[in-house]
Amino acid sequence: MKVDMPIIETKKLLKNFDGVKAVDDLSIQIEKGKITGIIGPNGSGKTTLINLLTGILPIDAGAILIDGIKTRKIRPQQISFYGITRTFQTIRLFEQMTVLDNILIVMTKRNIFSALFEKHKKYHLKKAEDILTRVELWDKRNQLAVNLSYGQRKLLEIARALATRSQIFLLDEPFAGLFPEMRKIVASIIRELREEEKTIILIEHNIDLIRELCDYIIALDSGQLLAEGLPVEVLENEKVVEAYLGK
């Protein structure tokens, strides 16, 4: 399906692992300012796709277009140039630093020592307070990240993504392992990002959350496009039901 305002496109994207095609001739479009869900069974290529879009993995063939800029090589340190940020299935934080410093380092876009030196600037402190309040972690600001609960650590990773002031958010299973109250916080943040006209790519196994949040869904299977369209269309697609829902 042709998207009116694609901010990300892939053209015949290919990624092999020892002869196995994790992403296989994949051509998709992501609409600007919308929440696009990426679904599929385990091993369908969802996280591999995100890793290709963010330069974690090199592209074997095909191309990626970001806001019309065509590239076959993205480096992880360059994704901020394209206005992209992401979260990971496995949480990545500065474990031995405080919650507040985890935010300030991202916000100042400096190395660790420069960021810590700048942390007393009122502008950065106010922004950090706003972000941590948004994820309900401000009262934990002086705790080391390593001492947070699993759910709080997930929220801190999302807060770090918010601190980048990016336009495109790639969220890899942000709800996994969260209690219902924390899921509500994350869902609210995702909706707010859409209201701010940010673009969200959401990988999620919880079909109820996909149905509730997403404007558009792309279903993958064995690295290939299985179906795409509105949630009501894709989630009732017989191929998707068979491959993903197991019915």
MOJOSUL-V777076 format. One record per residue. PSI is psi as a letter, one per 30 degrees, with the letter a starting at -180 (* if undefined). OMEGA is omega as a letter, one per 40 degrees, with the letter a starting at -180 (none if undefined). D_FIRST is the distance of its C-alpha to the first C-alpha in Angstrom with 2 decimals. Layout:
<<PSI:OMEGA:D_FIRST> <PSI:OMEGA:D_FIRST>>
This chain:
<<k:a:0.00> <k:i:3.80> <k:a:6.39> <e:a:9.65> <i:a:12.06> <k:i:11.24> <f:i:14.61> <k:i:13.95> <k:i:12.09> <k:a:13.20> <j:i:13.61> <h:a:15.10> <k:a:16.88> <k:i:19.94> <k:a:22.73> <k:i:25.69> <j:i:28.54> <h:i:31.47> <f:i:29.40> <k:a:26.96> <j:i:23.32> <e:i:22.37> <k:a:19.05> <j:i:18.13> <h:a:16.02> <k:i:13.30> <j:a:10.45> <l:i:8.52> <k:i:8.29> <k:a:10.58> <k:a:11.04> <k:i:14.67> <g:a:17.04> <l:i:15.14> <j:i:15.94> <k:i:13.41> <k:i:14.97> <j:a:15.12> <l:i:16.79> <l:i:18.39> <l:i:21.95> <k:a:24.51> <g:a:24.04> <f:i:20.29> <g:a:19.97> <e:a:19.09> <e:i:22.15> <e:i:22.15> <e:i:18.76> <e:i:20.35> <e:i:23.46> <e:a:21.74> <f:a:20.11> <g:i:23.62> <g:i:25.72> <e:i:27.52> <k:i:26.60> <l:i:26.40> <k:i:23.50> <e:i:24.61> <l:a:22.10> <a:a:18.94> <l:i:18.38> <k:i:17.28> <k:i:16.66> <j:a:17.98> <h:i:17.85> <f:i:17.68> <j:a:20.53> <k:i:20.03> <k:i:22.13> <f:a:23.02> <j:i:25.71> <k:i:25.69> <k:a:28.91> <e:a:29.12> <f:a:31.59> <f:a:29.25> <f:i:26.35> <f:i:28.15> <e:i:28.00> <g:i:24.21> <g:a:24.68> <k:i:23.60> <l:a:25.58> <l:i:25.27> <l:a:27.20> <l:i:28.17> <e:i:28.74> <j:a:32.32> <k:a:33.67> <j:a:34.92> <l:i:37.59> <j:a:40.91> <e:a:42.89> <g:i:46.34> <l:a:45.44> <l:i:45.32> <e:a:42.26> <e:a:42.94> <e:i:43.33> <e:i:40.04> <e:a:38.39> <e:i:40.67> <e:i:40.04> <e:a:36.30> <e:a:36.90> <f:i:39.43> <h:i:37.46> <l:i:40.78> <l:a:42.38> <e:a:44.00> <e:i:47.40> <e:a:46.26> <e:i:44.03> <e:i:46.96> <e:a:49.21> <f:a:46.90> <f:a:46.41> <f:i:49.18> <k:a:47.51> <e:a:47.06> <e:a:43.61> <e:i:42.18> <e:a:44.08> <e:i:42.81> <e:i:39.16> <e:i:39.71> <e:i:41.39> <e:a:38.50> <e:a:35.97> <e:i:38.27> <e:a:39.04> <e:i:35.36> <g:i:35.14> <h:i:38.67> <g:a:40.31> <e:a:42.63> <f:i:45.62> <g:a:44.88> <e:a:44.77> <g:i:47.98> <k:i:47.26> <k:a:46.33> <e:a:42.74> <f:a:44.14> <f:i:45.92> <l:i:42.92> <l:i:41.62> <e:a:38.42> <e:i:36.50> <e:i:38.08> <e:i:37.15> <e:i:33.47> <e:i:33.82> <e:i:35.59> <e:i:32.82> <e:i:30.36> <e:i:33.03> <e:i:33.22> <e:i:29.50> <e:a:30.09> <f:a:33.07> <f:a:31.06> <h:a:29.62> <l:i:26.27> <f:a:23.01> <k:a:20.75> <j:i:21.92> <j:a:21.07> <j:a:22.83> <j:a:23.64> <h:a:24.98> <f:a:26.81> <f:a:28.02> <k:i:29.56> <g:a:33.26> <k:i:33.50> <l:a:35.67> <e:a:34.26> <e:i:35.72> <e:i:34.17> <e:i:30.75> <e:i:31.14> <e:a:31.92> <e:i:28.86> <e:i:26.54> <e:i:28.26> <e:a:27.82> <e:i:24.06> <e:i:23.85> <e:i:26.21> <e:i:24.16> <e:i:21.17> <f:i:23.77> <g:i:24.86> <g:i:21.36> <l:i:21.14> <k:a:18.01> <k:i:18.39> <j:a:16.97> <j:i:18.74> <k:a:19.78> <k:i:21.65> <f:a:23.06> <j:a:24.20> <e:i:21.78> <e:i:23.57> <e:i:22.97> <e:a:19.24> <e:a:19.07> <e:a:21.39> <e:a:19.99> <k:i:16.24> <f:a:13.78> <k:a:10.79> <k:i:11.28> <k:a:10.51> <k:i:12.95> <l:i:14.83> <k:a:17.65> <h:i:20.09> <g:a:18.07> <l:i:15.06> <k:a:11.58> <e:i:12.52> <l:i:9.85> <l:a:7.48> <a:i:7.38> <l:a:10.55> <e:a:13.76> <e:i:15.24> <e:a:12.55> <e:a:12.46> <f:i:16.19> <g:i:17.12> <k:a:15.22> <e:i:18.19> <e:i:17.19> <e:i:16.72> <e:a:19.97> <e:a:21.76> <e:a:20.77> <e:a:20.80> <f:i:22.88> <h:a:25.30> <*:none:25.86>>
